[in-house]
Amino acid sequence: MGKSEEAVRDALLDRFGRTFAGEAGITLADQPKPLYQLLVLATLLSARISADVAVAAARELFAAGYATPRAMRAASWQDRVDALGRGHYRRYDERTATMLGEGAELALDRWKGDLRRLREEAGGDDRRIASLLMEFPGIGPTGADIFLREVQAVWPQVAPHLDQRVLEGAGKLGLPSRPGPLAKLARSGDELARLSAALVRVSRSRKCVDEVKSAAAH
């Protein structure tokens, strides 16, 4: 690892190194409630909608008390629609409200509301975990990647999970574009999740790329 890569990493983390879970007010831990909250966030982020709106909608759902599968299932469909609307998640609100209710039912029926059981069923293998995650309504390959990128902070079994979007961001900054070498830039599992989130943001914005490069050069 060269000094220039370290400088880019530090500038990247300083400017954009907040996880999407952190932005949604989730204190991520290997516990049922925050893991379920992350699943909800991944569902919302999977739609063709801005990340800011998805994060705002997640915060509204959790503020309304729907932070566990039991509470999400107990909420009426209209309650979920209204919470999503307060987060301006309006284009997909009705369909998403239905999916969240069905997903909560699946989480309770199959894994007793505890996604650690899903991880155990998959033997800690990230591809098998992704396959099980995609059984939840609204979670496809993109949503599974979002969940795994963030959860690697507390599930070392799946690290490093660096999907194509992350590697694309790394390439734009001149960082290693293969998972193994890129993962070595992170000094902890938490930092790897933050680095991944930052690289996703950079992958979408030329302005962010230029800002990080400029900061790293000074």
Disulfide bonds with the S-S distance in Angstrom:
none
